[in-house]
Every structure is written in C-alpha cells, then in structure tokens.
Amino acid sequence: MTLIDGLAAMGPLLRSVVSDGYRRQLQVAPASYSLYYWLLKHAAPVRGLTKLMLTRMGAKPLARAISEHAPDVVVSTYPAITVVLGYMRRRRMLDVPAVATITDMTGLFFWAQRGIDAHLVMYEASVRDVERIAGPGSAQVVRPLIAAEFLEPREPAAARAALGLPRRGHVVVVSGGGWGVGDLAGAVDELARIPDTTVVCVAGRNDAVRGRLAERFADSERVRILGFTDRMADLLAAADVLVHSTGGVTCLEAMARGCPVVSYGLPVGHAKLNTRRMAEHDLLALASSPAELVGHVERSRLDGAKRRQIDVGARPPDAADIVLRAPLRVRPISRWRLRAVRALTSTVLALGLGVWVMSTDELDALAAVLSHQVKMVPTKVDAVDIVVRTPPSEVRAVALRLKRDGIEASFASTAVPSAATLRVLHQLGDDAVPAIDRGSMLGWIHTAAELRRDARRLHLGRHFYYLEPSDPSFGQLVLAHVTGAQGVTGAVQFRREGAAFSRTPGTGDIVVVRLPASAGAARAVSRLVVALRESRLSGVPLPTTPI
C-alpha cells in the first residue's frame, strides 16, 4: 500500500485554495463557509464551476502521480480528490477501480461521484443517498475507518489511570478537531461548573487557541488543556461524554468507544447539516446554546453506561476486504462521445468568440483598416462634401433650404426616401446614400442584406458610399466591406447643440451633419450655412462612385 497526498499531487495552488482556504474560513469567517456550502448544495452553476476548477487543474497532475506507482486500485479519503478521480475514471485517465470513503452523512453531492466504482460509507442511512447519485450498487457499509485501537476493548478506569485523570467523578472531553476550531472556551466555561467533573480540552494543532485556553484556565484544577495528541483512544475510553465542534471521524471514534457525543460550537456549513442529520438518527445530541450543552452532557453522562455497550464493528465488513475486490463498475464514456464533446465545446467557444468579436466596437484600429473609412474626398475647388443625416420626413425641407444658399448635399437615412422625394433631390443636385445604425447585439448579421436592399432602391452601383454609425460593431464593418460599400465617417462633425463644427473644415473634408426631427432642424441648417460661409467653403454631395 502506498500513501500519497492527493492535494499536493494536484499542485500547490489547488492545495492552498482547497485546504488552507477552508481552514482559514473556519477560523476567521465561518459564516462565509456556510454561504459557500449553501451555494454548492443549491446552486448547480457554483457546484459545476467548482468541479470544473478541480478537474481541469488537478486531473492531469494527479494522473501522473498515480501512474508512478502502477496501482491495482486507488482509494480517496477526501471529497475534492474523489471529484477528480471520478472525472478521471469516466474519461479513461484511470483504468483501475476507484474507491472513495465517505465519513459524513451529508454533503454527498461531493462525496459521491458517478465515476467512482465503490463508495465505502459508515452509516446504513447513507447507502440510498449515495446510490441515488452514483448508481445502484455503488455504496457499501463498512466498519468505521478509524485506527484499530479504537475498536479494542479498554476499561475506563485503566484509561483514566494511564492519562493521570481522577478515578472518581466524571470526565468530559471537549474537542475542536485537528484545527482546534469552535467555541472551545465557551464549552469549557460551562462544563467546568458542573460539580465533580473534569474537563479535558483538545485544541489540536491550533497553538494560538491552545495558548489562550491554557492562560484562561491556568488556575482551574479541573480543566486540562491539550494540543494535538495521539492518545484520543484513551481519552475517549476515559470520557463519559465527548463534546465536539465539527463531527466527522472523531465522532466515529467516540461511537466505537461507546462514548456519547454532543455537538456544539461550530454550526456552519456541512458540519451543521451533518451533525443535524446524525442527531436525527440518534447518533449524537445537538446543542445550540450553553444551556442545551450542559443539559445534553448531563443526560448523556447518565446514559453512558448503556451506550458504552454498543459494538459498531461487529456486523459491517472491513473496508480492506471491499477495496481488494473492488469491481470495475464504472463504464467510461465512449471515445467518440469524448471527441464529440471536445469538438462541440471548441465550436461553441469559437462561435461565442466570433459573435463577441463581430458584435464589439473595441477593435477600432483593425476595423478602420478593414473598412477603409473615408473622411475626405480630394477636390480642386473650395468645397466640402456634406452628408446630412435626418429623418426621411425632413429630407425635402432641408434640401430646399440648403439649395437656396447654393449648398448641395448627400442625404443619409436607414429608410430610403420616397420616389417623389428622390426626384426632388435629383432636381436640386443632391443625392441619397444608405445609412446603418448600431442596432442590437446581433443586429450586424443583417448589415449586408440591408445595404444591398437600399443600394438597389437608390439605383447605386456595385460600389457605393454609406454613412456609418458613430460606434459601429466589427461585424457591421466586415459585412459592409464584403458588400462593396465604402464607409463614411466624416472628418468633421457639425454639432447642432453648439451650432459649430467639431473643428475647422478644410477643402475636401467630409462634413457629417446630424439633424433632429423637430423645428430645431431649420435653425441648425441656418447655422450650418453661416458656418460654411465663414469658412469660405461651398457644399457638394459625395461622388456617385467611391474614389
């Protein structure tokens, strides 16, 4: 048998996020872990994203680490590793049976995976829940996965003598697990007040908590503070009751010793749900307040003599027997389906990227090169090319007003003017060109069809000018270019708000004038005429064919 650290094998980043992040949450902000656990349980996207992160970052390095040992079977004892192993089994990255242990009664959406050949559960009540996720025959109840010393008979008196605890009276062990989390100080405070009771508090590897507790209870003869200890088998044999904050394996060890368990001090995340489920099956007592804690401890202490006779290891088979004959139950996903999924994923990503690229206006430089945006037209006379963007209903009136002052223009609109209006424009020496608007996210798809339609109605040739929107998408520019249309943006904008040019126009510049559908259009035209006269420039329409 070879033991490897699966989290370490998957890389330092993943190990830091999964292991250290979980520990810090419990120590600093336990409520944040409760929120995250709730999202994992109830929000499929969060659960899926978490599994995606684990499998994409951890599968290949874990597969390399496993292949170095050429195993006959792989066993996971941690849910994050189980997720990755299940992924590997279904995708043919692991060809030997994968077995996972499940020590909790809840959180099975991570503990149980379809890609695991056998799940070793500690409680009969977990079998149905696991098989609902992983399939029939995927779960097997086994003897608790704890050290053999917890299953060996041990008299309380002998255990107390070995630990130097009082032979008479009562002993309560308070544990915060290996990380020393939970309301340990509060529990010790309450329990130390019970007459004729010695309290042993195990702070695990949390040296800071151990130091604070040792200082706080330094003067109490009936309180003992321990750090991490390898004598839990004796402690649980000596104890009348175990008060534990997180549940899990320590509870299994206590039950193997016949020691009643009270859960108190860290009701967050899966620990809260797991202890609640265990309480529903009468496997422990759940205390949510100091008063309940004391009441449960006193009742459990009185019932301890009866419960100490429980033999949890008599009926279930040993886990080793199941592991050594683990079947290849999982059928890996067929290769053609894997290839199809990869191809479909690549296609969807490519289409998504393509849609984003064509819908965005963030590629201005490339778009400008591709569409050859026109801002001026070479001319030998002192004139500028006027492009007027105004509603079709205003075209005739604006054209007549400009003609009175000797100004001709091109009129741009997304709706082609009526035949009568077009005749008036031609008589005045003006013309009409298509225009497009920014539109919706996927509106660019219709750009080519719209421009071709308008070009036909305006009797334009294969190549023609059109007025671009102020913020065109990349897709609009590409499709317009393919159509043969030449985009006009204008070197100068006539700002109707201030009735002035964006800059002083020069000979050959294209001036874009955007007029409202209101009485203000007439005033804007008058100011445009004045501005052109001040610049000593005349106005002409765009050439019929792009230069």
N, C-alpha and C positions, 0 to 999 in steps of 0.2 A: 504494500500500500504506500502511495506517495501523496503527501500533502503539499498543495501549492496555494498561495494567496491569489485567489481569482481576481480581486480588485486590483492588486498590484500588477498582475499579468496584463490587465486591460489598459494600463498606463497610469502615470502619476496624476494626470489631470482628472480623469474619471474617478480615481480613488479619492482624491481630495474633495471632489464635488459630492460624491455619494456618502462616504464615510465621515469625513471631517465636517462637511456641511450639516449632516444630520445631527452629529454630536453638538455642534455649536448652536443649532436651532433649539435643541432640548435644554441647553444650559442658559442661553441668553434670551431667546424669544420663543418659548414653547407654543404660543398661540399661532405663530406663523407656520409651524409644522402642522398644526391642526387644520389650518386653512388649506395648505398644500395637499394634505392627505384627503381632505374632503373633495378637492378638485380631482385628485387621482381616482377617487371612487366614483364620482358622479359626472365628471366631465370627460367624455371619451377623447376629445382633441388633446387635452392635457395628458391623459394616460398614453395616448398614441405617440405624442411628441416625446415623452419621457422614454418610452420603449425605443423609439427611433434613435434617440441620442445614445442610449446604452448599446444598442445593436450595431449602429454604424461606427461608433468609436471603439467598441470593445470586442466585436466578433473576431476580426482577423488576428489581433494580437493574442487573444485568448486561445484561438485555434492553434497558433504557432506554439504557445506554451504547452498545450495539451499534447501536441504531436511529438514533442521532445521525449515524452515518456511512453508513447505507444501503449495506452491503457486498454484494458478489456471492457471497462465500464467507467463512467465519470459520475461523481456524486457532488451535488451542490448543496451547501448548507446555508445559502444566503439568497434572498429573493432576486436581487439585482443580477446575480450570476445566473440564477435559474432562467431569467428572461433571455439572457444572451445564449445560454445552452439550448433552450428551446428553439430559438431562431436558427442556431447552427444545425441542429438535428433536421429541421424541416427543409433546410436549404442545402443539404448534403455536405456540410462543412464538418460534420462529425458522424462517423459511420458505426460507432459503438453505442450501446444503450446509455441514456442519460437518466440519472435518478436524482430526485430532489427531496430534501427533507422539509417538513412543514411543522413547526413547533407551535404556531399560533392557531387560533380558531377563526380569525378574521383576516382581512387583507388578502384574501385568496385570489383576487384579480391579478396579483403579482406573484404570489407564492405558487399558484397553479398555472401551468402553461401547456398548450396543446402539443408542443414539441417535446415534452418530457415523457419518457417511457413508463416511469413508475414514480409515484409520489408517496413518500413514507409519512403518514400522519400519526399524531399522538392520541387523537380523540376519535371515537367512533362517529360522533356527530359531524365530523369534518368530511367524511367519505363522500356523502351525497353532494356537498357543495363543490368539492374538488372535481368530481366526475361530471358535474354539470358544465364545468369549464373545459376540462381536458379530455372528456370522453369516458365511456364505460370501461371499467377495468383498470383505470389509471391510478387508483388510490388503494393503499394497503395500510391498515392499522398495525403499528409495530410497538415493541417495548420502548418506553421513553428513551430518547437519545441523550443519556446522561452517563456520567462515569459509573463504573461498576460498583464503586464503594458506596454509592447512594442506595444501591439495591441490596447490599449486605446488611443483615440484622445488626443493630447497635443499640445497646441499652442506654437510656437517657442518663442514668447515674454514672455509667462509665464515661460517657461523652463529656459530662459536666466536670468530672474529676480530671480528665485529660486536658480540659480547657481552663481549669482553675476557677470554675464557676461554683456558686453556692449549691450545696447538695439539696437543701431545702428551699422552699419558696418557688417562685415562678420565674421563667426566663422568656423574654420576648426578643427576637432578632428583628432589627429594622435594617432593610437593605435598599440601596438606591441603584443596584446593578453595578456593572463594571465601571460605568462612568460616574457613579455617585450623584444621580440626579433626583429631583423631587424634594418634597418638604420634609427632609430628614430631621431638621432641628425642631420643627413643629410636632412631628410624631414623637420624638424622644421627650420633649417637654411634657406632653400629655401622658405618655405611658409611664414616665418616671414617678408620677404622682400616685400611681396605683400601689397600694400597700403590698409589702412583701414581694416585690417584683424587681428583677434585674434586667436592664435593657442593654443589649449589645447592638451597636450601630456600625454597619459596614459601609464605608464611604467609597469603596472600590479604588480606582486609580485617580480619583479626583483629590489631589493633595491639598488644594486650596480649601475645599469643603471639609476635609478631614481636619485641617489645622484649625479652622473656625470652630468646629464642633468640639475638638479637644480643649480649646481655650474656654469655650462656653460652659462645658460640663466638667471642668477640672476639679471642682470641689464636691462633685457628686460621687459617692461611693457605690451607688447602684447603677451607674452608667459607664459603659466601656466603649471606647471609640476605636475602631479598626480601619485600616486601609484595605487594599486588596489582600485577600487571604486564600490559601489553598486548603483551608480547614472547614469549608462550608458543610461537608458531610457530617462532621462532629457538631458544628453549630446547629444544624437543623435537627440532628438527633437529640441534642440537649434542650432545644427550644420547645416551649409549649405552643407558641404561635410565631409565624413569620409575617411581618408587615413589609410589603414590597411595593415599590412605586411603578415598576414597568411591566411586570408579568413575564411571560416567556419561559426560558429554560429553568430559571431559578424556581418558578412555581412547580415545574415538573419534578425538580429535585426534592422540593418540600413534600409534595404529594407522595413521592416514592418513600420518603421517610415517615409518612403518616402525620406530617406536621401541618395543622390548619393554616390557611393563608388568608390574610386580609390585604386587599389592595387599597393603597391610599397615597396621595401626594403628587401624582403626575397624571391627571386625567386628560391627556392630549393625544391627538392622532389615533394611530392604531392601538396604542396602549389602552386608551379609554374604551374603545369598541371591543378589544379583545377581552379585557377584564370584565366588561359588562356581559359578554357572551358566556364567559366562564362562570360568572355568578348565576346566570340563567340556568346553567346545568349543575348548580350547587357544587362547583369545584373550588370556589373561594367566596369570601364575603367582600362586598364593595362598600367602602366608606367614603362619603363625600364631605364629611365635616369632622372636626376633632371629637365631637360628642359621639358620632357614629363609630369612629375609630375605637374609642375606649369601650363602647358597648359591644362591638364585634369581637374585640380582643378578649374581653371577659367571658363572653359566651363561648367563643372558640376554645378558650383555655379549659372551660368546664367539660366541653365535648371531646377534648383531645384524646382522652384515654380510649374512647371508642374508635375514633378516626385513625388512631395510630395502628390499628389492626389491618388497615387496607393494604392489600398486596397488588400493586399496579403492574407488577411484572409477571404475574402467573399465567395469563392467558395469551396475550399477543405474541407473535413470533419475534425473533431477534432481527434487527434491521440488517445485520450482515448476511443472514440467510436470503433475504429478499434481494439484496444487492448482487450477491454471487450468482443468482439465477434470474437476473433481470432480463425480461424479454425485449426484443426489438419491436415494440408495439407501434411506434410511430411510423407512419408511411411518409417518407419525404415527398415534397412537392415535385412533380414530374419536371424533367429538364425543359421540356418545351414550354411549360407554363412559366417557369422562371425566366426563360428567354423572352417570352411574350410580355411578361410584366416589365422586364427591363426595357424592352423596346417601346412599350406603351408609355412608361414613365419618361423615357427620353423624348418621345414625341410630344407628350403633354408639356414637358418643360420647354422644349423648343418652341412649341406653339405659343405657350404663355409668354416666353421671352419675345417672340416675334410680335405678338399683339401689343406688348408693352412698348417695344421699340417703335412700332408703327403708330401708336397712339400718343406717344410722348412728344413734347416740344423741347426736350432737353438736348437734342442733337443739332443745335442750330448751325454749327460750323459745317458739319457734313451735309446737312440739308441745303444750306446755301450753295455749296459747291455742286451738289447733285441737281438742284433745280435751276441753276444759273439765274438767280433772281435779278431782275432788271430794275435799275434805279435811274437810268438816264438813257436818252437816245441821241446820238450825235446829230447836230443840225448846223446849218450855215447861217441861220437867221437868229435874231434875238427873241427867242421864244422858249417856252417850257411846255411840256406835254401835260395836259390837265386830265386827270381821271377823277370823275365825280361819283361818289357812292351815295345814292339817295334812293328812297323808296320809289317803285315804278309810278305811283300816283303823282310824284313831284317832278318827274323827268322833263315833261314838256314845258312846265312853267320855268324851271331852272334853265333849260336850254334857250328859251326865248329871251330870258333876262340877260344871259351871257352874250347872246348874239347881238343885242342892242349895243353892247360895248365892244363888239368886234372880237369876242373870245369864242373859240370853238373848243370842244372837249369830247372825251370818251366817257360814256355813262356805263357804270358797272352795277350789276344787280344779280341777285341769286334767282330772281324771277324775270324771265325775258319780257320786255315791254310789249305791248300790243302792236299789231301790224300798223295801226294808224299812228301810234307814237313813233315807231321806227321810220315811217315815211317822213314825219316831221323832222326827225333828227337828220336824215339824209338831205332833206331840202336845206337845212341850216348849215350843212357841212360837218355835222357831228357824226358819231357812230356809237355803237354799243358793244361792250365786251362782257363775258361771263364773270361772275364772282362766286367765291365759296366762303362759307362760314366755318368756324372751328367745329361746331357740332358736338355730338355725344362722343363717348369714348371709342365706339366702333363706327362712328359716322364716316371715317375716312374710307371705309370699304366701298362706298358709293361714289367716291370722287370721280373716277374715270367715266362712269356712266352719266353722271350729271353734266360734266364738262362736254362730253360728246353730244349729248342731247341739246344743250344750249348752243353749241357751235353750229349744229345743223339748223336750228331755228334762226340763228343770226346770219346764216349763209356765209360762215367763215371757212377758210381752207383747212388743210390738214394741220397747219401750224398757226397758232393764234395766241394773243395775249389774254391773260385773265388776271383779275385782282385777287391777291392772296389775303387771307385773314391776318389780323395783327399777330396772332400766335398760332400759326399752322402746326399740325402734327406732322411727324416724319412721314407717316403713311400717306397723307394728303399730297405732300410734295412729290413722293415717289410715284404715285399713280398719275398725278397730273403730268409729270415728266414723260411717263410712258405713253400718255395720250397724245403728246405732241404740243401740249400747252406750255406757254412761257409765262412764268410767274412775275407779276409786277408788284413791287413793294413800295416804290416811291423813295426818291432821295429826300424829299421834303414833304412834310405833313402840314396841311392848313388846319390849325386848331380853331374850331369855331367858338370854343369857350372864350379864348382871348382875342379872336379875330386876327390872328397873326400866323406867320409861317414858323415852323419849328427851327428853321434857320434861313438865312437869305438865299433865295434860289438863284441858280446860275443857268446860263444858256444850255439847253438840252436836258435839264433835270426833269424828272417826272414828279409832278406835284399831285398828291392824293388829297382830295377834299371829301370829307365825310359830313353830310348834311342831314339834319333831323327831319322827321315827318311832321313839321309844325310851321307856324307862322315865322319862327325864327330862321327858317331856311332862306327867306328873301333877304333878311338883314345880313345873314352870313355871306350870301352871294355878293351883295353890295360891297361889303368889306373886302372880299376877295378881289373884286375888280379894282378897288382903290389900292390894295397892296401890290397888285401886279403893275399898275401904273407907276407907283412909287419906285418899283424896281426896274421900270422901263423895259418891261417884257410883255409880249403878247402870249396868248394861249392857243394851243393847237391840240387836236386829238392824237392818239397813238397811231403809228403807222399801221396799215392794214395787215401786213405780214411782219412777224418778228425779224429784227435785223440780226 
